[in-house]
Amino acid sequence: MVINWIGRTFGFPEGFAGNLTSGGSASTILALATARDSKNVKAVDFSRCVVYMTQISHYCVEKALNTIGMREAVRRTVPTDKSTYKMNAEELKIIIEKDKNNDLIPFLVYATAGTTDLGSIDPLNEIASIARQHSLWMHVDACYGGFFIMSNEAKPSFRGIERCDSLAVDPHKSLFIPYGCGCVIVRQGSKLKYSNALNRPAPYAQDSFKDEREDEPSPCHLSFELSRHFRGVRVWMPLKLFGLAPFRDALTEKILLARYFYEQLAERDDFQLGPYPELSVVVFRYAKAPNDTEKFNEQLLDSLMRDGRVALASTRLRGVYYLRVCILCFRTHLKEVDLLLEMVDKNVEIYLKSVSKKPRESQQLS
Ligand SMILES: *Cc1c(COP(=O)(O)O)cnc(C)c1O
C-alpha cells in the first residue's frame, strides 16, 4: 500500500513497482542495476557507457556505479544554468549526440529533483523528452526533495517526473520519517523484477512463493535484500494516524520558512546568497569581512554549531564557501528561523567589533 501510494503520488501510470530500502543510496543501486539489465549492456561495453549528471549530483550515483560493476563507465558533467545550477537540457542533447558520433553508448541520465546543495530541481520534462529520443534510462534522484511534490507551492517544478524510468525518494527525509526508510520506484515494474528475481528460488524456499501473485511479487523479488526490516509500517502508520494534510502543510511551511530566511538575509546587504530557494535549502555567506571572508564564514559556522541550538552545514558553489541551511525537521518553525537570524547577526556584530578594535590594539603595542 505504501509503495502504491508513493508511485501514484508521483503520477506513475499502472504497472510500476517499487521497494522500500534502507535509504537513497540503496535505492540508487537498485535503480541503476535495473537500468543496466534493462538496457542489456554487458561488461565488455561498460567502458563505452556514458552517464550524464551535473556538478551537484549526489555522490551516491558514483557509489552505485561502482557497486554495480560499472566503475569504468564514462561520466559526463552536463553544464548547469549559471544562476540556478539546474542541468542545461540543450547542452545535454548536444553532448549525447557528440558521444553517439564517437561510438560511445549514452546509457543513463541522472536528474535530480531537489539537489542536496541547493534544493534545485532539474528540468525533468525536457530531460525526459531527450532521454526518450535517445533511448537513455532516466533516473530521478528525489531522495531529499521528492515529497515536496505534495505541496502546491512546489508541485509545478516536478512536471515530467512521471516520465522517468526510475525514481529514488526517501520517506526518511521529506516525509519526516525516522532514518532507515527509502523507496525506489521503477516505472515498468517488470524490469525491477527482471533485474532481481531468480527463476529458481533455493529449494528450501520453495514453499514461500507458492501463493505469490503475478501482480504482487514478494519484495525479495524486487531487491537484492531477502530478510529485512518491516519498513512499510513506519510509513503507513503515521500516514494513517494523521492523514496527508499535516504532511502537506508541514512541507509547505518548510518552503515558506526557507523563503523567509532568504528574504530576511537579502535585506541585510552584507550577505551573498545562492539561488532563491525552490524547496527548503538556502545557502549564504557573509561577504563584507574586511580580512579573510572564507575564514570568517568557517568560523561563523563553527560558532553556530558550538552554540548547539541550530544545526547547519557548509558547501561550495563553483569553489566558493557557503553556509547551508536545510529546513526539513517537522519541529522547525518560524521561531527557530528567527533564532538563527538573531544568532547570525550577533556573530557578525561580535566579529565587526573585534576587527575594528584590532588596529587600536596594534597602535598601543607599537
Ligand atoms: C541524502 C541524499 C541521497 C542519499 O540518500 P541516503 O538515504 O542518505 O542514502 C541521495 N541523493 C540526494 C539528493 C540526497 O539528498
The ligand as a Gaussian input file, in Angstrom:
#p B3LYP/6-31G(d) Opt

LIG

0 1
 C       20.530000      12.166000       1.078000
 C       20.599000      12.101000      -0.378000
 C       20.979000      10.919000      -1.017000
 C       21.436000       9.693000      -0.278000
 O       20.408000       9.137000       0.464000
 P       20.693000       8.217000       1.753000
 O       19.332000       7.911000       2.237000
 O       21.491000       9.074000       2.716000
 O       21.449000       7.042000       1.313000
 C       20.951000      10.895000      -2.396000
 N       20.590000      11.983000      -3.106000
 C       20.234000      13.138000      -2.527000
 C       19.849000      14.302000      -3.389000
 C       20.234000      13.243000      -1.137000
 O       19.915000      14.432000      -0.577000

